[in-house]
Every structure is written in structure tokens, then in C-alpha cells.
Amino acid sequence: MGDNGPNQGKLSAEEMLEIILDYAARISGENNLDTLLILMAEMGRKLVRADRCTLWLVDREKKLIWTKVAHGIDRIEMPTNSGLAGHTVQTGETVLVKDAYQDKRFNPAIDQKTNYRTRSVLCMPIRGLDNEIIGVYQAINRGLGADWFSEEDEKNLSLAASYMGKSIQAAILHMELVETQREIIFKLGEVSESRSRETGQHVKRVAKYSAALANLHGLTGAEVQLLELASPMHDIGKVAVPDHILKKPGKLTPEEYAVMQAHTEEGYNIFKNSNRRIFKVAAIIAYQHHEKWDGTGYPHGLKEKEIHLYARITAIADVFDALGSDRVYKKAWPLDQIVRFIEEQKGRHFDPYLANLFLNNLTIFTEIRSQYEDAQ
């Protein structure tokens, strides 16, 4: 190790303030945990002029720490009693190490995986609202001519750590709420499918197909996510269809078919008065996913772009999955037959642009189908 002390490359007050204000503005209100952790790692790295910075989060149930944000590596997990970050979790102490390989607490496993050479390390606890340690800031290898981290670096990093806990906890709570919402939505979709003897995998596949096609069409990430959450509820109106019609293995009579068609309006009525955007979109999809590009669909004979884009996307996703699945009234079609049908229905049943987009990227959708196969 050279004789380059920790005050080398010291941040000026103006530089530190600029970093803090920049990242505080970007972190404020950020609910995506992965994005938040990336921003925090970048902020920490700049504040202490480190080569790398990692944010570890604590999973007390599994007794481990994990990270998706370690510059240069993918997600990793470690026991809470392992390594310098684990020591910080166990003791609540800030750790300053000049040469990691001279410290028996250091775990070299990550270096061995990445061919990296850790020298100096700074680990600092991140505490939540109840003062419990929820994570660890870990900066590695002080740069800009310094060989190790200083007490000044510790002070700078503590400024970030002091308010990171609240942001992390808020993002975790938001993530849990989103996952709960997603599970409830899929369960709602599965209610109608289970009554018609279709599987819960159908609504998951329709969701994934719809999201993939929306993404190919160039919709924003927010719209893609919205469609993925709303499309599973396309057939929720089937809860109002009597079992003797819904489960009938033979051809429906005209009267029975009219009752079946009414599931689109029933689905719309379930969601139409909601103020939440996701349910407003679900209402549109439930109402219009049986409309056809040429105006021969139901319930209102809408045509072309009178049909909402979300419904046009879901229509292709729903038909592709329905044709490829066993139903009470038919056996699953082979893929080549489904492709021919979609090709034939371009400009008739389906938006021709979307149908071409789907067929030109067919492998994306067959991979989704393989991933969410029905249980045998």
C-alpha cells in the first residue's frame, strides 16, 4: 500500500451539496425499490469517491443480507453473520478497514466470483423508523489517490444513510402493496375462469401476452404494467353467466349465446364506477375485447380504432391463448393452425398492425406459453 492518506481527493462543501441535492431530488417519491437502490448506491459512491458501492438489505426471517445493487455483479445473498456488512448488521457498528484481506471478518467470496480485488472498505448501518437496522451501505476501494476511507468519508456517507431508511421502507411497503394488488387482481380473473373450468394460468398468460404486445407496440412502461394488471379481468363478467351455459360442452342456442355475450356488459358494470385507473382500464377491456376490427363483434359493433387499443391488444392475447388451450367445447389447436387463423383474421377480427406485430415476434409469445403451462 502506498502512502496516500485518506484526505486525498476530498470533496469540497459545494461538491458534496451538489451531489446530495441532485440525488435527493431523484430519490424523493421513488417507489421502485430496484431504482431506489441504484440511485442510493450511486450517491454513496460519489459521496465517498469509492470505486464501488453496494446497498445490502436485511431479511431477518431468512437471516441473510441481499443486494441487487453491487456494481459489477448480479443479485447475491449472504448470511447475516458473514463478512464486513454482516458484522455491521450484527453489531450496529460502522466498519472502516484499510486492507480487507488483513481483516478476518472479510469474506472474499464475491472477489473470487468477479476477479475483483477489495482493499479498503467502509460499512455503515442504515436504520428504519424504529431504529432497527434494515440495511448496510458498503463502499469499496477509495479512489482519487487515497488508499483508504477517512472519518470525513464516514461523515459524508452518514448524511445519506440518515434518511435512506425511511425511503427504503416506503419503497418496500409500496412493493408489497403492488404485489398484493397484483395477487388480488389475478384471483379476480381466476374466479370467472374456474367457473368455466379454465385454469388460473390462462389469466396469467393473457396478462403476459398483453404486456409483451403492448411493449412491442411501443407503449410506455407504465402503460405496459397497467395493461398487464387490467387484462386478467377481461372475462370477470362471466360470474353472472349461469353454469348450465358457461359449462355447456355443445353449441349454444341463440338465447344462450345472447346471455354469454352479456358478460362483456356485466364486466363493464362491475368496474365502471371505480375512480382507480386500473379498474377504469379493466372496464374498457371487459367491455370491448370481443369487438372486431371490421365491426362484426359485440356488444356494440365498434370497428377499427373505435375499439380502444388496450382491448385490441387483449383480444389477440385472449384468442391466442383460448385457441391453444383445451376447453369444454374443443381441444387445443396446434400452433400452426392458430397462426393461420390469426393471419386470416387480420383486418377482420384483429387490428392488422397488431396481428402482424404479434406474428412477427411469435417466439416471445410461445416462450411465455411454455413458462406458464397448465398443470397436467
Secondary structure as a PSIPRED ss2 file (coil, helix, strand):
# PSIPRED VFORMAT (PSIPRED V4.0)

   1 M C   1.000  0.000  0.000
   2 G C   1.000  0.000  0.000
   3 D C   1.000  0.000  0.000
   4 N C   1.000  0.000  0.000
   5 G C   1.000  0.000  0.000
   6 P C   1.000  0.000  0.000
   7 N C   1.000  0.000  0.000
   8 Q C   1.000  0.000  0.000
   9 G C   1.000  0.000  0.000
  10 K C   1.000  0.000  0.000
  11 L C   1.000  0.000  0.000
  12 S C   1.000  0.000  0.000
  13 A H   0.000  1.000  0.000
  14 E H   0.000  1.000  0.000
  15 E H   0.000  1.000  0.000
  16 M H   0.000  1.000  0.000
  17 L H   0.000  1.000  0.000
  18 E H   0.000  1.000  0.000
  19 I H   0.000  1.000  0.000
  20 I H   0.000  1.000  0.000
  21 L H   0.000  1.000  0.000
  22 D H   0.000  1.000  0.000
  23 Y H   0.000  1.000  0.000
  24 A H   0.000  1.000  0.000
  25 A H   0.000  1.000  0.000
  26 R H   0.000  1.000  0.000
  27 I H   0.000  1.000  0.000
  28 S C   1.000  0.000  0.000
  29 G C   1.000  0.000  0.000
  30 E C   1.000  0.000  0.000
  31 N C   1.000  0.000  0.000
  32 N C   1.000  0.000  0.000
  33 L H   0.000  1.000  0.000
  34 D H   0.000  1.000  0.000
  35 T H   0.000  1.000  0.000
  36 L H   0.000  1.000  0.000
  37 L H   0.000  1.000  0.000
  38 I H   0.000  1.000  0.000
  39 L H   0.000  1.000  0.000
  40 M H   0.000  1.000  0.000
  41 A H   0.000  1.000  0.000
  42 E H   0.000  1.000  0.000
  43 M H   0.000  1.000  0.000
  44 G H   0.000  1.000  0.000
  45 R H   0.000  1.000  0.000
  46 K H   0.000  1.000  0.000
  47 L H   0.000  1.000  0.000
  48 V C   1.000  0.000  0.000
  49 R C   1.000  0.000  0.000
  50 A E   0.000  0.000  1.000
  51 D E   0.000  0.000  1.000
  52 R E   0.000  0.000  1.000
  53 C E   0.000  0.000  1.000
  54 T E   0.000  0.000  1.000
  55 L E   0.000  0.000  1.000
  56 W E   0.000  0.000  1.000
  57 L E   0.000  0.000  1.000
  58 V E   0.000  0.000  1.000
  59 D E   0.000  0.000  1.000
  60 R C   1.000  0.000  0.000
  61 E C   1.000  0.000  0.000
  62 K C   1.000  0.000  0.000
  63 K C   1.000  0.000  0.000
  64 L E   0.000  0.000  1.000
  65 I E   0.000  0.000  1.000
  66 W E   0.000  0.000  1.000
  67 T E   0.000  0.000  1.000
  68 K C   1.000  0.000  0.000
  69 V C   1.000  0.000  0.000
  70 A E   0.000  0.000  1.000
  71 H C   1.000  0.000  0.000
  72 G C   1.000  0.000  0.000
  73 I E   0.000  0.000  1.000
  74 D C   1.000  0.000  0.000
  75 R C   1.000  0.000  0.000
  76 I E   0.000  0.000  1.000
  77 E E   0.000  0.000  1.000
  78 M E   0.000  0.000  1.000
  79 P E   0.000  0.000  1.000
  80 T C   1.000  0.000  0.000
  81 N C   1.000  0.000  0.000
  82 S C   1.000  0.000  0.000
  83 G H   0.000  1.000  0.000
  84 L H   0.000  1.000  0.000
  85 A H   0.000  1.000  0.000
  86 G H   0.000  1.000  0.000
  87 H H   0.000  1.000  0.000
  88 T H   0.000  1.000  0.000
  89 V H   0.000  1.000  0.000
  90 Q H   0.000  1.000  0.000
  91 T H   0.000  1.000  0.000
  92 G C   1.000  0.000  0.000
  93 E C   1.000  0.000  0.000
  94 T C   1.000  0.000  0.000
  95 V E   0.000  0.000  1.000
  96 L E   0.000  0.000  1.000
  97 V E   0.000  0.000  1.000
  98 K C   1.000  0.000  0.000
  99 D C   1.000  0.000  0.000
 100 A H   0.000  1.000  0.000
 101 Y H   0.000  1.000  0.000
 102 Q H   0.000  1.000  0.000
 103 D C   1.000  0.000  0.000
 104 K C   1.000  0.000  0.000
 105 R C   1.000  0.000  0.000
 106 F C   1.000  0.000  0.000
 107 N C   1.000  0.000  0.000
 108 P C   1.000  0.000  0.000
 109 A H   0.000  1.000  0.000
 110 I H   0.000  1.000  0.000
 111 D H   0.000  1.000  0.000
 112 Q H   0.000  1.000  0.000
 113 K H   0.000  1.000  0.000
 114 T H   0.000  1.000  0.000
 115 N C   1.000  0.000  0.000
 116 Y C   1.000  0.000  0.000
 117 R C   1.000  0.000  0.000
 118 T C   1.000  0.000  0.000
 119 R C   1.000  0.000  0.000
 120 S C   1.000  0.000  0.000
 121 V E   0.000  0.000  1.000
 122 L E   0.000  0.000  1.000
 123 C E   0.000  0.000  1.000
 124 M E   0.000  0.000  1.000
 125 P E   0.000  0.000  1.000
 126 I E   0.000  0.000  1.000
 127 R E   0.000  0.000  1.000
 128 G C   1.000  0.000  0.000
 129 L C   1.000  0.000  0.000
 130 D C   1.000  0.000  0.000
 131 N C   1.000  0.000  0.000
 132 E C   1.000  0.000  0.000
 133 I E   0.000  0.000  1.000
 134 I E   0.000  0.000  1.000
 135 G E   0.000  0.000  1.000
 136 V E   0.000  0.000  1.000
 137 Y E   0.000  0.000  1.000
 138 Q E   0.000  0.000  1.000
 139 A E   0.000  0.000  1.000
 140 I E   0.000  0.000  1.000
 141 N E   0.000  0.000  1.000
 142 R E   0.000  0.000  1.000
 143 G C   1.000  0.000  0.000
 144 L C   1.000  0.000  0.000
 145 G C   1.000  0.000  0.000
 146 A C   1.000  0.000  0.000
 147 D C   1.000  0.000  0.000
 148 W C   1.000  0.000  0.000
 149 F C   1.000  0.000  0.000
 150 S C   1.000  0.000  0.000
 151 E H   0.000  1.000  0.000
 152 E H   0.000  1.000  0.000
 153 D H   0.000  1.000  0.000
 154 E H   0.000  1.000  0.000
 155 K H   0.000  1.000  0.000
 156 N H   0.000  1.000  0.000
 157 L H   0.000  1.000  0.000
 158 S H   0.000  1.000  0.000
 159 L H   0.000  1.000  0.000
 160 A H   0.000  1.000  0.000
 161 A H   0.000  1.000  0.000
 162 S H   0.000  1.000  0.000
 163 Y H   0.000  1.000  0.000
 164 M H   0.000  1.000  0.000
 165 G H   0.000  1.000  0.000
 166 K H   0.000  1.000  0.000
 167 S H   0.000  1.000  0.000
 168 I H   0.000  1.000  0.000
 169 Q H   0.000  1.000  0.000
 170 A H   0.000  1.000  0.000
 171 A H   0.000  1.000  0.000
 172 I H   0.000  1.000  0.000
 173 L H   0.000  1.000  0.000
 174 H H   0.000  1.000  0.000
 175 M H   0.000  1.000  0.000
 176 E H   0.000  1.000  0.000
 177 L H   0.000  1.000  0.000
 178 V H   0.000  1.000  0.000
 179 E H   0.000  1.000  0.000
 180 T H   0.000  1.000  0.000
 181 Q H   0.000  1.000  0.000
 182 R H   0.000  1.000  0.000
 183 E H   0.000  1.000  0.000
 184 I H   0.000  1.000  0.000
 185 I H   0.000  1.000  0.000
 186 F H   0.000  1.000  0.000
 187 K H   0.000  1.000  0.000
 188 L H   0.000  1.000  0.000
 189 G H   0.000  1.000  0.000
 190 E H   0.000  1.000  0.000
 191 V H   0.000  1.000  0.000
 192 S H   0.000  1.000  0.000
 193 E H   0.000  1.000  0.000
 194 S H   0.000  1.000  0.000
 195 R H   0.000  1.000  0.000
 196 S C   1.000  0.000  0.000
 197 R C   1.000  0.000  0.000
 198 E C   1.000  0.000  0.000
 199 T C   1.000  0.000  0.000
 200 G H   0.000  1.000  0.000
 201 Q H   0.000  1.000  0.000
 202 H H   0.000  1.000  0.000
 203 V H   0.000  1.000  0.000
 204 K H   0.000  1.000  0.000
 205 R H   0.000  1.000  0.000
 206 V H   0.000  1.000  0.000
 207 A H   0.000  1.000  0.000
 208 K H   0.000  1.000  0.000
 209 Y H   0.000  1.000  0.000
 210 S H   0.000  1.000  0.000
 211 A H   0.000  1.000  0.000
 212 A H   0.000  1.000  0.000
 213 L H   0.000  1.000  0.000
 214 A H   0.000  1.000  0.000
 215 N H   0.000  1.000  0.000
 216 L H   0.000  1.000  0.000
 217 H H   0.000  1.000  0.000
 218 G C   1.000  0.000  0.000
 219 L C   1.000  0.000  0.000
 220 T C   1.000  0.000  0.000
 221 G H   0.000  1.000  0.000
 222 A H   0.000  1.000  0.000
 223 E H   0.000  1.000  0.000
 224 V H   0.000  1.000  0.000
 225 Q H   0.000  1.000  0.000
 226 L H   0.000  1.000  0.000
 227 L H   0.000  1.000  0.000
 228 E H   0.000  1.000  0.000
 229 L H   0.000  1.000  0.000
 230 A H   0.000  1.000  0.000
 231 S H   0.000  1.000  0.000
 232 P H   0.000  1.000  0.000
 233 M H   0.000  1.000  0.000
 234 H C   1.000  0.000  0.000
 235 D C   1.000  0.000  0.000
 236 I H   0.000  1.000  0.000
 237 G H   0.000  1.000  0.000
 238 K H   0.000  1.000  0.000
 239 V H   0.000  1.000  0.000
 240 A H   0.000  1.000  0.000
 241 V C   1.000  0.000  0.000
 242 P C   1.000  0.000  0.000
 243 D H   0.000  1.000  0.000
 244 H H   0.000  1.000  0.000
 245 I H   0.000  1.000  0.000
 246 L H   0.000  1.000  0.000
 247 K C   1.000  0.000  0.000
 248 K C   1.000  0.000  0.000
 249 P C   1.000  0.000  0.000
 250 G C   1.000  0.000  0.000
 251 K C   1.000  0.000  0.000
 252 L C   1.000  0.000  0.000
 253 T C   1.000  0.000  0.000
 254 P H   0.000  1.000  0.000
 255 E H   0.000  1.000  0.000
 256 E H   0.000  1.000  0.000
 257 Y H   0.000  1.000  0.000
 258 A H   0.000  1.000  0.000
 259 V H   0.000  1.000  0.000
 260 M H   0.000  1.000  0.000
 261 Q H   0.000  1.000  0.000
 262 A C   1.000  0.000  0.000
 263 H H   0.000  1.000  0.000
 264 T H   0.000  1.000  0.000
 265 E H   0.000  1.000  0.000
 266 E H   0.000  1.000  0.000
 267 G H   0.000  1.000  0.000
 268 Y H   0.000  1.000  0.000
 269 N H   0.000  1.000  0.000
 270 I H   0.000  1.000  0.000
 271 F H   0.000  1.000  0.000
 272 K C   1.000  0.000  0.000
 273 N C   1.000  0.000  0.000
 274 S C   1.000  0.000  0.000
 275 N C   1.000  0.000  0.000
 276 R C   1.000  0.000  0.000
 277 R H   0.000  1.000  0.000
 278 I H   0.000  1.000  0.000
 279 F H   0.000  1.000  0.000
 280 K H   0.000  1.000  0.000
 281 V H   0.000  1.000  0.000
 282 A H   0.000  1.000  0.000
 283 A H   0.000  1.000  0.000
 284 I H   0.000  1.000  0.000
 285 I H   0.000  1.000  0.000
 286 A H   0.000  1.000  0.000
 287 Y H   0.000  1.000  0.000
 288 Q H   0.000  1.000  0.000
 289 H C   1.000  0.000  0.000
 290 H C   1.000  0.000  0.000
 291 E C   1.000  0.000  0.000
 292 K C   1.000  0.000  0.000
 293 W C   1.000  0.000  0.000
 294 D C   1.000  0.000  0.000
 295 G C   1.000  0.000  0.000
 296 T C   1.000  0.000  0.000
 297 G C   1.000  0.000  0.000
 298 Y C   1.000  0.000  0.000
 299 P C   1.000  0.000  0.000
 300 H C   1.000  0.000  0.000
 301 G C   1.000  0.000  0.000
 302 L C   1.000  0.000  0.000
 303 K C   1.000  0.000  0.000
 304 E H   0.000  1.000  0.000
 305 K H   0.000  1.000  0.000
 306 E H   0.000  1.000  0.000
 307 I C   1.000  0.000  0.000
 308 H C   1.000  0.000  0.000
 309 L H   0.000  1.000  0.000
 310 Y H   0.000  1.000  0.000
 311 A H   0.000  1.000  0.000
 312 R H   0.000  1.000  0.000
 313 I H   0.000  1.000  0.000
 314 T H   0.000  1.000  0.000
 315 A H   0.000  1.000  0.000
 316 I H   0.000  1.000  0.000
 317 A H   0.000  1.000  0.000
 318 D H   0.000  1.000  0.000
 319 V H   0.000  1.000  0.000
 320 F H   0.000  1.000  0.000
 321 D H   0.000  1.000  0.000
 322 A H   0.000  1.000  0.000
 323 L H   0.000  1.000  0.000
 324 G C   1.000  0.000  0.000
 325 S C   1.000  0.000  0.000
 326 D C   1.000  0.000  0.000
 327 R E   0.000  0.000  1.000
 328 V C   1.000  0.000  0.000
 329 Y C   1.000  0.000  0.000
 330 K E   0.000  0.000  1.000
 331 K C   1.000  0.000  0.000
 332 A C   1.000  0.000  0.000
 333 W C   1.000  0.000  0.000
 334 P C   1.000  0.000  0.000
 335 L H   0.000  1.000  0.000
 336 D H   0.000  1.000  0.000
 337 Q H   0.000  1.000  0.000
 338 I H   0.000  1.000  0.000
 339 V H   0.000  1.000  0.000
 340 R H   0.000  1.000  0.000
 341 F H   0.000  1.000  0.000
 342 I H   0.000  1.000  0.000
 343 E H   0.000  1.000  0.000
 344 E H   0.000  1.000  0.000
 345 Q C   1.000  0.000  0.000
 346 K E   0.000  0.000  1.000
 347 G C   1.000  0.000  0.000
 348 R C   1.000  0.000  0.000
 349 H C   1.000  0.000  0.000
 350 F E   0.000  0.000  1.000
 351 D C   1.000  0.000  0.000
 352 P H   0.000  1.000  0.000
 353 Y H   0.000  1.000  0.000
 354 L H   0.000  1.000  0.000
 355 A H   0.000  1.000  0.000
 356 N H   0.000  1.000  0.000
 357 L H   0.000  1.000  0.000
 358 F H   0.000  1.000  0.000
 359 L H   0.000  1.000  0.000
 360 N H   0.000  1.000  0.000
 361 N C   1.000  0.000  0.000
 362 L H   0.000  1.000  0.000
 363 T H   0.000  1.000  0.000
 364 I H   0.000  1.000  0.000
 365 F H   0.000  1.000  0.000
 366 T H   0.000  1.000  0.000
 367 E H   0.000  1.000  0.000
 368 I H   0.000  1.000  0.000
 369 R H   0.000  1.000  0.000
 370 S H   0.000  1.000  0.000
 371 Q H   0.000  1.000  0.000
 372 Y C   1.000  0.000  0.000
 373 E C   1.000  0.000  0.000
 374 D C   1.000  0.000  0.000
 375 A C   1.000  0.000  0.000
 376 Q C   1.000  0.000  0.000
